[in-house]
Each structure stands twice: as C-alpha cells, then as structure tokens.
C-alpha cells in the first residue's frame, strides 16, 4: 500500500514541489500513528476509526483497560497480525506512554 507521507501534525510533506510517498513498514507505522492519534467517532468518513479516548482518559482508568483500548485500535489496520502491549506508563504530567510490539502479516516487528 502507498500513502502520502505526513509530518507529526498530519500535514502532507512536499519536497521540490512533489508529494512524498511512502509504503511498506513506514506506511504501516504512519497508519498506526494516525489510528492512535484519532479519537473514535472523530473522523466523519468512518465513525469507528481511531482510539476510544474515553477508555484511556480520566480518573480510575486501569492499565489493562488502556492496553485493551490500544490493542483494539491497532487491530483496525488489517495488516496487523499481533499486538503485544508490554507496559503502560502514566507520568506525573498525565502523559500516557504505551510500550509494546506489533507484528504485521509478513512477520515484521514494529516497536511501539
């Protein structure tokens, strides 16, 4: 699959007047990043696309629930075969960090 390359803000990257295209591992990493940074029901073309932010934000959220929400979101990409969330850390600034691995259908490993 090929896709336009996006920067961290979701903007298209253009070099020398041309759009930059990515595929393979880079495109899958970008796809997973888009899923995890989109709140479910936020994108009008697919209301099921994205991560359910209600499952990870607010008081009383446990690590297992956060792991499950992230796994469910990542599995939205059909190229993902396995997801192993190893750890979830919430730091003093209430930033959520998720550590683990994704294995695609071809057996490639991607670190989260």
N, C-alpha and C positions, 0 to 999 in steps of 0.2 A: 504494500500500500504506500502511496506517496501522499505527502501533505505539504502545505506551506509551512515554513519554519516560523515560529513565533518567539518573541522575546518574553521575558518574565512578566511583562504587563499584558501579554496577549496580543501585542501588535505584530503585524507582519514585518518580516525582515527583508529589506531591499538592499541589494548591493549592485553598484554600477547600473542602476536603473532596472534591474531584474529581480523578480521574486526569487527567493532561495527555497528550494525544495529539499525535503528530507524523506528518507524511507528507512526500512529495517528497524534496528534497535533504537535509533534516535527518534524515529517517528512513534514507536510504541511508548518510549519514555515520555515524550511530549503528550501523547494521548492520555496516559495515566495521570500526568500532572493536570491536564485540563479537567479530567473527571474529578480529581480530588480537590480542585480549587473552584468547582462549580457547585453551588448549593442545589440540591434536588428541588425540582419544580421551578428553578430559576430560568431555564432556557425554554422559551416558548415552543420551539420545534420538537422538543422531546421532554415532557414533564418528568420522566423517570430518570433522566440523565443526571449524573452527579452524585455527590456525597450528601447524605442526610445530616445536615448540620445540627438539627435538633437532637440527634443521637450522641453528639460529641460535645455540645456546648451547654454550659450551665452547671449549677451545683448538683452534686450527687451522682455524677456520671462515673461509672466504674470502668476500669481498663478493659475488661472483657467485652463490654458493650461497645466501647470505642474501637477495639480490634475488629469486632464483627461488622460494624458500620463501614470501616475502611475496606475490609475484605469484599463485602457485598458491592461496594462502589467499584473497586478494581476489576472485579469479575464482569463488569459491564462490557469490557473490551473482550471480544470473542477470541482474541489471540492469546489470552492469558489461560494457562493450564493450571497453575498452582500459585497460591499466595500464602506466605508464612510470615505472619506478623510476630516478631520476636519480642518487642518491647514497645511500650507507650510511656512517654515521659511528659509530664506537665511541669514546666519550670515555674519559678517564682513570679514571672511576668505573665503567667497564664498562657504561654505558648505551648502548643501541642507538637510533640515530635514523635514520629512513628518510625520504627526501625524494623526491617524485615527484608524478605526477598520475594521476587516474582519470577516465576518460570514460564516462559512462553511456550507455545505449541511445538516449537522447534528445539526446545531444551535449553535455550539461552537463559542465563541468570541475570536478573536486574536487581540491584540493591536499592532499597528504599531509604 
